[in-house]
């Protein structure tokens, strides 16, 4: 289940940023020592930290046009919502740009398909 943290407009697109718990084991995602893995897992188990996935959707008229996903985000000592509101280590703008760029490309392709299907 995705937990939406923020929604906003970028041009004609409605953008939403959400998180969900990461299913991949921590040890498969990071390059830490066994002791560090154990500590990270313990902190996730007691909800001090959160290992999560991030999703950015760009929609037009409630239709998904673009997206960006990143797995294995790690919110140390905070809730994922706080990590997202803090900018995901400076990467959130890049993920939003990626989703919006994909949405713009899809919109142009859709216009071309609609013209070909309905104007010929």
VOPAGU-2260 file (C-alpha; in pm, 1 decimal, decimal comma):
REM VOPAGU-2260
SITE   aa  ch    i         X         Y         Z
SITE  UNK   A    0       0,0       0,0       0,0
SITE  UNK   A    1     132,7     342,4     -98,5
SITE  UNK   A    2     124,0     627,9     151,9
SITE  UNK   A    3      90,6     961,4     -25,8
SITE  UNK   A    4     295,3    1233,5     140,9
SITE  UNK   A    5     252,8    1528,1     -93,1
SITE  UNK   A    6      67,2    1633,5    -405,2
SITE  UNK   A    7     129,3    1938,9    -621,6
SITE  UNK   A    8     104,8    2071,4    -977,6
SITE  UNK   A    9     388,7    2084,7   -1228,3
SITE  UNK   A   10     261,3    2247,3   -1544,0
SITE  UNK   A   11     -50,7    2057,9   -1649,5
SITE  UNK   A   12      34,8    1750,6   -1442,6
SITE  UNK   A   13     -79,1    1649,5   -1096,4
SITE  UNK   A   14     223,8    1506,5    -916,4
SITE  UNK   A   15     204,5    1281,0    -613,1
SITE  UNK   A   16     489,4    1151,5    -399,1
SITE  UNK   A   17     432,5     837,5    -194,9
SITE  UNK   A   18     618,9     566,8      -5,4
SITE  UNK   A   19     567,4     199,7      75,9
SITE  UNK   A   20     764,0     -43,5     289,4
SITE  UNK   A   21    1053,0    -206,0     102,2
SITE  UNK   A   22    1022,5    -583,7      60,0
SITE  UNK   A   23    1388,7    -644,2     -21,8
SITE  UNK   A   24    1604,0    -745,6     275,2
SITE  UNK   A   25    1834,0    -468,7     393,4
SITE  UNK   A   26    2139,1    -690,0     347,2
SITE  UNK   A   27    2059,2    -720,2     -27,1
SITE  UNK   A   28    2047,8    -344,3     -74,1
SITE  UNK   A   29    2335,5    -188,1     115,0
SITE  UNK   A   30    2707,3    -249,2     156,0
SITE  UNK   A   31    2739,8    -263,9     533,3
SITE  UNK   A   32    2905,5    -501,0     778,5
SITE  UNK   A   33    2708,9    -780,5     944,2
SITE  UNK   A   34    2694,0    -578,5    1264,3
SITE  UNK   A   35    2563,9    -273,7    1078,5
SITE  UNK   A   36    2301,5    -485,4     901,6
SITE  UNK   A   37    2184,4    -624,3    1234,2
SITE  UNK   A   38    2162,2    -274,5    1383,3
SITE  UNK   A   39    1976,9    -139,0    1078,8
SITE  UNK   A   40    1729,1    -427,0    1088,0
SITE  UNK   A   41    1672,5    -383,0    1461,9
SITE  UNK   A   42    1607,1     -10,2    1411,5
SITE  UNK   A   43    1356,1     -91,1    1135,9
SITE  UNK   A   44    1191,0    -358,3    1349,1
SITE  UNK   A   45    1131,7    -108,9    1631,4
SITE  UNK   A   46    1023,6     164,5    1382,1
SITE  UNK   A   47    1312,5     396,5    1463,9
SITE  UNK   A   48    1419,3     377,0    1097,1
SITE  UNK   A   49    1228,2     279,8     784,2
SITE  UNK   A   50    1347,8      94,2     474,2
SITE  UNK   A   51    1111,3     209,5     199,5
SITE  UNK   A   52    1037,1     256,1    -169,2
SITE  UNK   A   53     958,8     592,6    -322,7
SITE  UNK   A   54     711,2     657,1    -604,1
SITE  UNK   A   55     648,5     978,1    -795,3
SITE  UNK   A   56     348,9     985,1   -1030,0
SITE  UNK   A   57     265,1    1251,3   -1287,2
SITE  UNK   A   58     -99,9    1235,3   -1392,3
SITE  UNK   A   59    -318,7    1426,0   -1631,9
SITE  UNK   A   60    -695,0    1411,8   -1581,1
SITE  UNK   A   61    -646,3    1118,6   -1337,5
SITE  UNK   A   62    -447,9     917,7   -1596,6
SITE  UNK   A   63     -92,1     816,1   -1510,0
SITE  UNK   A   64     135,5     963,3   -1774,6
SITE  UNK   A   65     477,1     931,0   -1610,7
SITE  UNK   A   66     642,7     786,5   -1303,7
SITE  UNK   A   67     967,5     741,1   -1119,9
SITE  UNK   A   68    1038,3     469,2    -865,5
SITE  UNK   A   69    1336,1     409,6    -641,1
SITE  UNK   A   70    1375,8     124,6    -399,6
SITE  UNK   A   71    1583,6      89,3     -85,0
SITE  UNK   A   72    1547,0     436,8      53,8
SITE  UNK   A   73    1641,9     445,6     420,0
SITE  UNK   A   74    1491,5     697,7     658,9
SITE  UNK   A   75    1729,2     694,0     957,0
SITE  UNK   A   76    1568,8     814,2    1276,9
SITE  UNK   A   77    1264,6     953,9    1100,5
SITE  UNK   A   78     942,9     866,0     926,4
SITE  UNK   A   79     958,8     833,9     544,6
SITE  UNK   A   80     722,2    1130,8     518,7
SITE  UNK   A   81     980,7    1348,9     690,9
SITE  UNK   A   82    1255,3    1213,3     462,6
SITE  UNK   A   83    1038,6    1296,6     160,4
SITE  UNK   A   84     953,7    1643,3     291,6
SITE  UNK   A   85    1327,6    1694,8     349,4
SITE  UNK   A   86    1392,3    1608,5     -18,6
SITE  UNK   A   87    1517,3    1246,5       4,7
SITE  UNK   A   88    1879,2    1347,2      41,9
SITE  UNK   A   89    1852,2    1601,1    -238,2
SITE  UNK   A   90    1719,6    1353,8    -495,9
SITE  UNK   A   91    1345,3    1425,5    -487,5
SITE  UNK   A   92    1366,0    1704,5    -746,5
SITE  UNK   A   93    1537,6    1463,2    -987,4
SITE  UNK   A   94    1264,3    1201,0    -938,8
SITE  UNK   A   95     991,6    1461,4    -996,0
SITE  UNK   A   96    1170,7    1584,2   -1310,2
SITE  UNK   A   97    1199,8    1226,3   -1437,5
SITE  UNK   A   98     828,1    1156,3   -1387,6
SITE  UNK   A   99     719,4    1486,6   -1545,1
SITE  UNK   A  100     954,2    1443,9   -1841,2
SITE  UNK   A  101     813,0    1095,6   -1903,6
SITE  UNK   A  102     459,6    1238,5   -1873,9
SITE  UNK   A  103     535,4    1512,7   -2127,8
SITE  UNK   A  104     676,4    1257,2   -2373,7
SITE  UNK   A  105     370,6    1035,8   -2325,5
SITE  UNK   A  106     135,9    1331,5   -2378,8
SITE  UNK   A  107     301,6    1416,8   -2710,8
SITE  UNK   A  108     291,6    1051,2   -2820,5
SITE  UNK   A  109     -74,5    1030,3   -2720,1
SITE  UNK   A  110    -158,9    1339,4   -2925,0
SITE  UNK   A  111       9,5    1181,4   -3226,9
SITE  UNK   A  112    -183,8     854,4   -3176,6
SITE  UNK   A  113    -513,6    1040,7   -3135,8
SITE  UNK   A  114    -450,7    1242,3   -3452,4
SITE  UNK   A  115    -365,6     926,5   -3646,3
SITE  UNK   A  116    -671,6     741,4   -3516,2
SITE  UNK   A  117    -933,1    1015,2   -3534,5
SITE  UNK   A  118    -825,0    1266,3   -3796,7
SITE  UNK   A  119    -758,3    1032,4   -4090,4
